[in-house]
Amino acid sequence: MRRRHSSLPAELNRFVGRNDELSALIGALDSSRLITVVGPGGVGKSRLAVHAAAAVQNRYADGVRLCELSLLRDPDLLAHALAESLGVTDHTSRPPREVVTDELAGSSLLLVVDGFEQIVDECAELVRDVLRRAPGVQVLAVGRRPLRLDGEQIFELASMSEEDAAALFEARAAAVLPNHRATDAERPAVLEVCRRLEHIPLALELAAGRLPALSLDQLLHRLDDRFGLLTGGCRGALPRHRTLRTAVGWSHELCSPEERLLWARLSVFAGQFDLDAVEYICTGPDLPADGVLDVLGELVAQSVVCREETPAGLRYRLLDTVREYGAEWLRAIGDAERLRRRHRDWYMGLATWCELEWFSPRQAEVAACADSALPNLRAALELCLEQPEDAHLGRHLAGTLWFYWVGCGRLAEGRHWLDRCLAHESGHEETRLKALWVLGYVAILQGDPAAAAAALHECAERADRARDRLAAAYARHRKGCLALLADEMPRAEGLLRSALASYEELGELNSNVLMGRVELAMTLVFQDRLDAAVTLCEAVKEVCEDHGEQWARAYALYVLAYAAWESNTYDRARELLNECVAIDHRFNDLVGLVLALELLALVTASEGDPAEAAVLQGAAATLWGSVGPSLFGSGYFGAPRALSEERARRLLGDERFEECVRDGRGLSLDAAVQRALAAPGGPRPGLVGTQRVRPRETREPANSPTGNGGEAAG
């Protein structure tokens, strides 16, 4: 496990009370590897667990990671969600559970797993595997029921004490009424509100959120009016559950008809959403688009909807309990399926916009937008797969998201959805063709050539029968990529040239086409035709700059850096690779990043710094574990590493070389990138002790890893 910063969210308001419970929970972490905080919804389980984790995070060399599962409904995505929370991007075809347990095996870490109850059996199995494989990991689970595992310590959280409940209510009241200060005369009314709501934190916060519209006396009066009716609930429900429902239902009763309607319709969202989505999905004759902003603003003011600033811009979110309540109302009015379809249609449109804008200066914005929308994209894909006749919509969506699966480090999840969508037949051949070549692309980068070849063969055959020249070109393109990684350079060159000719004839120009040109340039490099490769990549770089494209540009920079190293212009090679590393890290493209690190290690060794070269090789070796077969099993792509290692090991000696490689393996992804971008000869972030070593003799001429100078690559 590489060292990572903790991923706990910043607390948006002050943690109030619960001192005894906090101390007890922290104490439990001293004696048990698995503690599960249980209690009814709204009692404050998540907040207490996160606060306790923050208090003890310095105990763990690898920090604390928070995995939120409340929005997850598909058990097959559980390991993907855990990998995401750990910051693990795995491009391989290994089972995601294996990836996660391998990643955690040597770590010292506190893992907080929150909101698992809807997939409790699958979560229990995964937690059990983690605890068995990773002796340095502790798990703090948070849910409405235990995991029921051996060694589990149950920490039951009850309602707050009267004193803590009153302090919480007054703190939240002061937040919505900044000039208000509680008086001694109001104290009995505050205590009565707390008593009526049984000291449940969520109920108290909802009640405090109504104070801008109601006085404290009116608040109490409304509780008197509604409490008897709304505490009935379902027979057999726990009193606390009924009380929480009362609090949410009471807040619902105080909303205007338009606010209630929007609340119900907002429940169709999974995770974050933006105003544009609300205006498309939730509006209609009974809720006009030009008035929805005001209604949404009222729900934000009443703490029904949370407002969040994200890398993708302003987003909104419903708390889980509030969302569930709205979903019940949406089903009750018989509008749930219509809203789910509108939700699916919006996110299919969003994915299409993202695909188009990927080839533009807005690439980074597209990546952030897709990250923010991922829970909703998952929900849309699930709906497509519920009805066999809609499977083509799922194939369309999964294929459209190729840029996200490939360009933003989501290969494993992309493979999951593509496999599921392609398992269904529902006509619409064009959607199957695109999903097939995207699956082939994903499988290639995962190091699964058999699956890639099968998907691309099927795509090519179907495209020929359908006379779909564009799909046929994409299939040839990806077959060329498969040949490139298999070290079949003449075949790769032929397939790529054929695909590029078809693209030009059909007027196709996008990031995929530019990547095809870069891949062709790579085949030329590996066939000792460096000048032609440079000419091709300079042209790609120019097109990228004209269109504001960064992702494909990074790969063109990689080839140009290779050529610069070949001509002994190491400063230029480093400059190009630094830009390449920064772009790949920004997009979480580990394939491009690890290739750049391997080449940067060779440049560093050639500059006369073998210790730093060995550190970078160690960092790259760790990353390959998440990407797939090291250097794709390719002799050509592996040549920079082999040459760098030979030079560094000769100058450092075996013992010192291995020590530096171990240091590099200990770097986190962020630290490795910072290290790579550090100026030569300057202070190196992340480690100490890798002294600069000069060669014993004058610097030898650079030998080509393609075979020039006697160092064969294949």
Salt bridges, closest charged atoms under 4 A:
GLU11 OE2 - ARG47 NE 2.88
GLU11 OE1 - HIS51 ND1 3.10
GLU21 OE2 - ARG18 NH1 3.05
ASP30 OD1 - ARG59 NH1 2.87
ASP74 OD2 - HIS416 NE2 3.47
ASP74 OD2 - ARG420 NH1 2.92
GLU84 OE1 - ARG378 NH2 3.67
GLU84 OE2 - ARG410 NH2 3.31
ASP90 OD1 - ARG94 NH2 2.97
ASP102 OD2 - ARG94 NH1 3.08
ASP102 OD1 - ARG133 NH2 2.61
GLU103 OE2 - ARG4 NH2 2.49
GLU125 OE1 - ARG97 NH1 3.79
ASP129 OD2 - ARG97 NH1 3.33
ASP129 OD1 - ARG128 NE 3.85
GLU170 OE2 - ARG187 NH1 3.39
GLU186 OE1 - HIS180 NE2 3.57
GLU192 OE2 - ARG195 NH2 2.57
GLU192 OE2 - ARG196 NE 2.70
GLU205 OE2 - ARG172 NE 3.00
ASP224 OD1 - ARG196 NH1 2.34
ASP225 OD2 - HIS221 NE2 3.07
ASP286 OD2 - ARG265 NH2 2.98
GLU308 OE2 - ARG317 NE 2.66
GLU309 OE2 - ARG307 NH2 3.50
GLU328 OE1 - ARG245 NH1 2.87
ASP335 OD2 - ARG265 NE 3.89
ASP335 OD1 - ARG338 NE 2.70
GLU337 OE2 - ARG340 NH1 3.54
ASP345 OD1 - ARG344 NE 3.31
GLU355 OE2 - LYS434 NZ 2.61
GLU365 OE2 - ARG362 NH2 2.82
ASP371 OD1 - ARG410 NH2 3.61
GLU382 OE2 - ARG420 NH1 3.18
GLU386 OE2 - ARG340 NH2 2.75
ASP390 OD2 - ARG344 NH1 3.50
GLU413 OE2 - ARG378 NE 2.70
ASP419 OD2 - ARG415 NE 3.25
GLU425 OE2 - ARG432 NH2 3.62
GLU425 OE2 - ARG462 NH2 3.27
GLU429 OE2 - ARG462 NH1 2.90
GLU430 OE2 - HIS428 ND1 3.96
ASP448 OD2 - ARG415 NH2 2.99
GLU458 OE2 - ARG432 NH1 3.92
GLU458 OE2 - ARG462 NE 2.91
GLU461 OE2 - HIS457 NE2 3.17
GLU488 OE1 - ARG491 NH1 3.67
GLU493 OE2 - ARG497 NE 2.93
GLU493 OE1 - ARG529 NH1 2.95
GLU505 OE2 - ARG469 NH2 2.58
GLU519 OE1 - HIS477 NE2 2.77
GLU519 OE2 - ARG478 NH1 3.15
GLU545 OE2 - LYS541 NZ 3.24
GLU545 OE2 - ARG553 NH2 3.55
GLU575 OE2 - ARG572 NH1 3.43
GLU579 OE2 - ARG553 NH1 2.43
GLU598 OE2 - ARG641 NH2 2.88
GLU607 OE1 - ARG574 NH2 2.68
ASP609 OD2 - ARG684 NH2 3.12
ASP609 OD2 - ARG692 NH1 3.19
GLU612 OE2 - ARG675 NE 2.83
GLU612 OE1 - ARG684 NE 3.48
GLU645 OE2 - ARG649 NH2 2.77
GLU646 OE2 - ARG650 NE 3.23
ASP654 OD1 - ARG649 NH1 3.28
GLU658 OE2 - ARG649 NH2 2.86
GLU659 OE2 - ARG656 NH1 3.25
ASP670 OD1 - HIS585 NE2 3.04
GLU700 OE2 - ARG650 NH2 2.70
